[in-house]
């Protein structure tokens, strides 16, 4: 059985059934990016809203293969310190536009747009 396919077929509402329910999602087994997802409360469906929808967040998406949470914070420290021995190497790798503090709800929702189409097709 392909577990990736199984995971793609599971809806959060199948797992998170009551307020306070929590699930841990591991994105990258090598770097161990674990996301704790907690259902804070259920809201009524708004027929004028297109789902999925990001409502809030913080910090930029970490670059792939940066070493998990400790590696990300080491990276943030190194690019902020002009005297750090890896400063220039990491700046070259990331490019000048990387801002670890950046987060945009609008950008996340743009990335979620293709999932909105998939959700409609799978509900038919």
C-alpha positions in Angstrom: 0.0 0.0 0.0 1.3 3.5 -0.9 1.1 5.5 2.3 1.6 8.7 0.4 -1.6 8.0 -1.5 -3.4 7.0 1.7 -2.4 10.2 3.3 -3.7 12.2 0.3 -7.1 10.6 0.7 -7.5 11.5 4.4 -9.3 14.7 5.2 -8.5 16.6 8.4 -12.1 16.3 9.4 -11.7 12.5 9.4 -8.9 12.7 12.0 -9.7 15.9 14.0 -13.3 15.3 15.1 -13.5 17.5 18.3 -12.1 20.7 19.6 -8.7 20.0 21.2 -7.9 17.0 18.9 -4.3 17.0 17.7 -2.3 15.3 15.0 1.4 15.4 14.3 2.3 15.5 10.6 5.9 14.8 9.6 6.8 16.5 6.3 10.4 15.4 5.7 11.5 12.2 7.5 15.1 13.1 6.9 14.9 16.6 8.5 12.0 15.7 10.8 9.8 18.7 10.1 7.0 17.9 12.5 3.8 20.0 12.4 1.4 19.9 15.3 -2.1 20.5 14.0 -4.7 21.3 16.6 -8.4 21.8 16.0 -9.2 24.8 18.1 -12.9 25.0 17.2 -15.3 24.2 14.4 -16.9 27.0 12.5 -19.9 26.8 10.3 -19.2 26.5 6.6 -19.4 29.8 4.8 -20.8 29.2 1.3 -19.0 32.3 0.1 -15.6 31.1 1.1 -13.4 28.9 -1.1 -11.6 26.2 0.9 -8.8 25.3 1.9 -8.0 28.7 3.3 -5.0 29.8 5.4 -6.1 32.4 8.0 -2.8 33.0 9.8 0.8 32.0 10.2 4.3 33.1 11.0 7.8 32.9 9.6 9.0 32.1 6.1 8.8 28.5 4.8 12.2 27.0 5.5 14.3 26.0 2.5 14.4 22.3 1.7 17.2 20.3 3.3 18.3 23.0 5.7 18.6 20.5 8.6 15.2 20.5 10.3 14.3 22.9 13.0 17.8 23.2 14.5 19.3 23.7 11.1 16.7 26.4 10.2 17.5 28.4 13.3 21.3 28.0 12.7 20.7 29.3 9.2 18.7 32.3 10.4 21.5 33.1 12.9 24.2 32.8 10.3 22.6 35.0 7.7 21.9 37.7 10.3 25.5 37.8 11.4 27.9 39.3 8.9 30.8 37.8 10.8 29.5 34.3 10.9 31.8 31.9 9.0 28.9 30.5 6.8 27.2 33.9 6.3 28.2 34.4 2.7 27.9 30.7 1.7 24.3 30.6 3.0 23.4 34.0 1.5 24.6 32.7 -1.9 22.6 29.5 -1.5 19.4 31.3 -0.4 19.6 34.3 -2.6 19.2 37.9 -1.5 15.4 37.7 -1.3 15.1 35.2 1.5 13.6 36.8 4.6 13.1 34.3 7.5 10.5 36.7 9.1 8.4 36.9 5.9 4.9 35.4 5.9 2.0 36.2 3.6 -1.4 34.8 4.1 -2.2 35.9 0.5 0.8 34.0 -0.9 -0.1 30.8 1.0 -3.7 31.0 -0.3 -2.4 31.4 -3.8 -0.4 28.2 -3.4 -3.6 26.5 -2.1 -5.6 27.4 -5.2 -4.9 24.2 -7.1 -6.2 22.2 -4.1 -9.5 24.0 -4.3 -10.0 22.6 -7.7 -9.0 19.1 -6.6 -11.4 19.3 -3.6 -14.3 20.1 -5.9 -13.5 17.3 -8.3 -13.2 14.7 -5.5 -16.5 15.6 -4.0 -18.5 14.8 -7.1 
